[in-house]
């Protein structure tokens, strides 16, 4: 009789708690599926951070911290940026050459924008990756793939967007 009661309790528990457990399991699975994009660090990435903007004479010096997490060394990389003023009008379109980038290496590149006051720049748009090529034979990397893998951020008072 003790065994039968245990079975009945188990059956009742399964029916009473089964739907709740199914909901919890489904919620957990949804949370795991949802966690993939939130992490955002899986797969190839190019990280571009506007780390600093400083006035140097009549030029605005932009310092970018870049990390190649594409999985391969890059023989060259160039970024086309668009400078917007506070009035949201385009001030300049500039191509910045980052040069070669080793795999999983961070590097800092500085670019001077002549006759530009940093305080007049409201936003920088990373418009396109104009050049991006693998340094390894057989590993094909395109500018389009590099742009799709790019993540941007800014520590400066100037917004950097894709």
N, C-alpha and C positions, 0 to 999 in steps of 0.2 A: 504494500500500500504506500509506503514511503516513496518508492520509486515512481509510482503512478502520479503521486502528488508533485513530485519534482518535474515530471514530464508536463503535467498540466500547467504548473507555474511557468515552465519554459515556453509552452505553447502560448499561454496568455501573454507572457512578456513579449514574445515574438510578434504577436498580433497587435498588442497595445503599443509597444515601443518600435516595432518594425517600421511603420511609416515615418515616425520621428527620426529614426536612425537613417532611413533612406533620404530624408530631407537634409539631415546633417551631412551625410556622405556626398550628396549632390552639391550642397553649398561648399563643402571642402574642395570638391573637384572643380567647381566654378572658380573658387578662390585661387587654386593652383593654376588654372588656365589663364585667369586674369593677371596672375603675378608675372607671367612671361614678359609682356610688353612693359610693365612697370619697371622691371629690372633694367631693361634697355641696354644692358651691357653685353648681351649675347650677339654673336655674329660680328662681321667686320665693322669697324668704326673708325672714323676720323674725328677727333675732338679738336675744335677750334675755339679758343677762349680769347676774347679781348681782355687782356689782363690790365692794361694801363693806357691812358691817353694823357700825354703831357705836352705843354707848349715849349718848343725849342726855337727861340728867335721867332721868325715869321712862319714856322712850320708846326703842324700838329704831328707829333710822333706817336704812332700807334704800336703798342707792343702786344704781340699775339703769342700765346702759349699753345702749341699744337702737339698732338700725340697721334702717331700712326698705329692704330690697332686693327689694320686691315688684314693682318696675317702674313703679309709679305713686305719686303723693303720696297720703297718707291724710288724710282730713278729721278723723277721730277713731279712737282705738283705746283700748280698755279691757281689762284683764286681770283675771280672777278668780283669786286665789291662796288656797291653803289652808296655814296655818301648823301644823306638827306639832312637838310637844315631843319630848324625848329618849325618853319612854315610848311614842312613836308615836301618841299621842292627839291629835286635832284640838284646837287651841287657838283658832283664829280662821279665819273665811272673810271675805276682804276683796276688794273690787273697786277696782283702781287705774286711774285715768284717765291715760293717757299723752298725751292731746290729739291735735292734728294732727301729722303727721310728713311732712316733705318726702322726696321720692324720693332714695334713696342717701345720706341724711343720718344721721349719728349724733347721738344726744342723750342727756343724762343726766336722769333723773327721780329725785327723792328722796321717800320716803314714810315718815312716822313712824307707828309702831304704838304708841299710847299704852298705858301701864301694862304694858309688855312688856320683859322683859330679853332682850337679844340672846343671851346665854348659854343661855337656856331654849329657844331655837329650834334644832331639829335638822335640819329639812328644810322646804323650801317647794315645794309642788306648784303648777305653773301649770295650774290646773284647766280653764280655758277662756278663749278670747278672747270676751269678752261683747259687744264692739262693734269693728267694723273696717269702714270705708267709704272708698271712693275719693273723692278730691277732684276727679277728672276726669269730665266727662260721657262716658257710654258705656263707661267701664271699670268693670265690676261686680266688686266685691270683697266677699266675705262673711266673717263671723266664722269659719265653718268652713274656708274657704280659707286664712285667716290662721293658724288653729291648725295646719293641715296643713303650712304653710310655716315654722312656728316652730322654731327651734333654740335651746336653752338651754345656759348654762354658768355657773359660779360661781368667783370668785376669793376669795370670803369663806370663813369656816369653816362656813358653812351651805350644805348641798346644795340646788341648784335642779334640779327634775326636771319632766318632762312627764307 
